[in-house]
């Protein structure tokens, strides 16, 4: 075997601890040549051991290697303040190759460098660091530009498609047909990347005197915690802060948000430039399409991006989302929570955030919740992971799926909104109904059969109006239940498919919140019991029972309409690290 062993070390984070000390976090990728206890880090004459860490989550990215149990580590190292030093991982067969993931700040280009603390870290096949010198900035930038020109990542594009698909199939052929288009797109984006990096360099000083926050909800819709936070920020505008809202020009909400404050079109050149200068990206969404306008250009810019990601959340977490929202997959700088139960679920489970990174404040949109019932029955189910087909586009949308209307999910909710017993009770009490599909199912709205009393709402939705005007809610495992219950309005849970619900989902069953024991309404596990309970609740005047009101009072951290204020103060306190060289 060669002295350069095949096994690699994958670096997730390089964090400055001050005084030339750094913490490196990562995992072993590839083969099984060496164990953690057989590997040392050598820096000059100093050697450091790898400290094993507990991490079970896989993470996203172009790298086909994935961390597995007993392969993750961290190590604290010290660097020379005067000379360039190699950071060599030494295994049984010699020096190991290093790979870097996106939160390390070092891209997958042939040459990549990143200013962290007082040192410039570089990676080609191996890792090194040197003290910052102003004279090196221009040569380093030229190296990066050369890497952009001559590295299109063709092997990775094709290799990932083949290896992730396993055996050949029609879908594999379709993916392989896309590969040339992806490569062509990457080549065409090269001039744009070079120009954008140049403009960033020329405008860098201008943005260092002001704090830039980019706020958003979904790409094509506002009306969530992002908008609520943005409204607060605009009312409390400070001279040293530049706050912008990011949303697609195609969105019906675009002009409405412009009346509140400055708006930047999602995915535009301006959006991407501001992303490089941003101190904080503040969003109710954590999906890649919302917080990363670069998509396949990410390696061209990751060394320049130093924003703190503030996750406002789309709703209160009631299940285990650690496989998706863990630090190694989303790197959240400030994680907003609304109750002690939720707060401890993040701290105590495998999300890997510290108490300083998790905020107990309440959701910003709760400040805007009002109750003015208009005799409306709301039906707001969440999505089903096993029904999702294809990927979201750059606007966060999915294509229409013809087989959707054959699913148990569709049949249940379509029957429910057209059930003659429910419609008769609604008619007797002069009620109407509204169905709000989850946004990922927005293209399936035309499958549902409307009637004279029940309407299928068109996306994007005005959730705040729905919660304000609704008299009762039927949902399943959706976090919208918390918004509605916050107003002490009656809720029914539809658990007709609880045995299969978690199949294919990005989260697992909760070990800290049980709908029957902790929820805010009756749990119905079949269609007939749900119809009976719905009719009974309508006939009783849509009143929440006292035992559920007591649960609401005990669950929420605050109901003082100061959630945005608490989040705003917390974002202000986050320090921004030195930006890319």
PyMOL commands that set and color helices and strands:
alter all, ss='L'
color gray80, all
select helices_A, chain A and resi 36-38+102-104+136-150+154-165+170-188+190-207+225-235+254-258+269-277+288-291+295-304+322-325+327-330+340-348+355-357+364-368+385-387+402-406+408-417+420-428+439-447+463-469+480-486+515-518+527-539+546-555+563-572
alter helices_A, ss='H'
color red, helices_A
select strands_A, chain A and resi 5-18+21-29+40-43+46-49+51-52+72-78+85-91+94-100+112-116+119-123+127-131+211-216+241-247+263-265+280-283+308-311+332-337+358-360+376-379+432-435+454-456+470-475+490-494+521-524
alter strands_A, ss='S'
color yellow, strands_A
deselect
rebuild
show_as cartoon
